[in-house]
């Protein structure tokens, strides 16, 4: 039960107390039963908070979006929306955090979540300014440690040590401090600090750091110490470090024995791949082949990790090419990899055939992958077609994929795959237009990397328009892309510069301030001309010819940003004729194409 009556302050306190007690539905009911709180944003936020705590994410999202319509400049609302969308597993959370940071660069929660997104993608340079802004504001140890990790990941050990000294007072964050010492080349200090840290807490992670630092300046000592350490602390990560160190020293038999112990401790497929590599390095080629094939069969049977399967098959292909005098895909590969109809096996078989110059067979296998899985197989098939120069079929496949992709993340993935190949995408206008249409519809939910991909699409469209002589469209696409990108601004400036060099006369693509008033003034000045219903290009043509009195087809192509000058002129002449006026006449062919003369007032 909760109190129905009382002062506004008392029932608000009651609603909050119910929330604090975990009685979320009672808190919602308490808020809803008091109409005097309906217009209070704090009450609305409390209701949303209750729904969020209940896991009613759809209701929380709807209510937050309603709050945002009334307060579009609220960084807090956008930050909360990002948290709700993330919890619901929906797209758009990162975009909400980005908006929150834009509205309030000191919003700690938004900065933290936005930086975590980039860190999760291992885009540490994008996360750097966010963490650099967050750590001094929040003064929290976790944020300072996150900044240290970021600097370490980008190789800035000195910067990480400065953060440790300035924001943490030289205390705590032992793991990051030791990593920073190693990155900064102070390996002896790192080894000493790691050993001291291990003796104080017996965390195997510090032993790993100690041995890594020791190996950096005294490999024989590290190799000698590893067996003793592993007897006392048989940690699987430590064993893997030992295996890789032995392998780097070409001590393959010892590495293989250690790797077998590792697999007994943790039978990870990647550990088994390392074992196969070591067996092959000892000269036991047949045994290594059997190991690869057994591992592939096991992964195919499980069928739940296609990414790992692809890694294993790729390693198997490398082994076969290195150990066998192959001229085509061998029967052993076909029986182990290709017989199972999963998209990874089909696609890898296609690429393997292509690596031997058998493009026809490669295409057949990749087409089968496409028919099985339009997204994963389709993008691989499109990459192959682009590499073969079959842009028409490539465009057709990707348009089909675009039509059926539902998630924004998959849309970004398709576009990234498209541009990885870099084979004349600007010569596939339907695909580029389709990408622009789809991305435009999703722009509010695009993550930062999604916006960069969208910008690259506009860059492609601008390049294609420039190549086709459509200068107005080139500028328009370049400006749209420039608005989206953060990392590649110089490329858009370069395209605009080339466009302006190729253009004879400038025509603006963006309406200037006061354009409406200026247009009204122009209309008053030209009341003697009937309204011909001219489009943008026809208006530009009339303005240019009125100023220059005479021009030719080549110059007008640059002015109008299209090669179809005759079509524009013919439409204009027809409209003028139907209105009973004369504006333009053709004066025959010249050196630079048809000559046009202005005949209006």
Secondary structure, 3 states (H helix, E strand, C coil): CCCCCCCHHHHHHHHHHHHHCCCHHHHHHHHHCCHHHCCCHHHHHHHHHHHHHHCCHHHHHHHHHHHHHHCCCCHHHHHHHHHHHHHHCCCCHHHHHHHHHHHCCCCHHHHHHHHHHHHHCCCHHHHHHHHHHHHHHHCCHHHHHHHHHHHHHCCCHHHHHHHHHHHHCCCCCHHHHHHHHHHCCCHHHHHHHHHHHHHHHCCHHHHHHHHHHHHHHCHHHHHHHHHHHHHHCCCHHHHHHHHHHHHHCCCHHHHHHHHHHHHHHCCCHHHHHHHHHHHHHCCCHHHHHHHHHHHHHHHHHHCCCHHHHHHHHHHHHHHHHHHCCCCCCCHHHHHHHHCCCCHHHHHHHHHHHHHCCCHHHHHHHHHHHHHHCCCHHHHHHHHHHHHHCCHHHHHHHHHHHHHHCCCHHHHHHHHHHHHHHCCCHHHCHHHHHHHHHHHHHHHHHCCHHHHHHHHHHHHHHHHHHHHCCCHHHHHHHHHHHHHHCCCCHHHHHHHHHHHHHHCCCCCCCCCCCCHHHHHHHHHHHCCCCCCCCCCHHHHHHHHHHHHHCEEEHHHHHHHHCCCCHHHHHHHHHHHHHHCCCCCEEEEEEECCEEEEEECCC
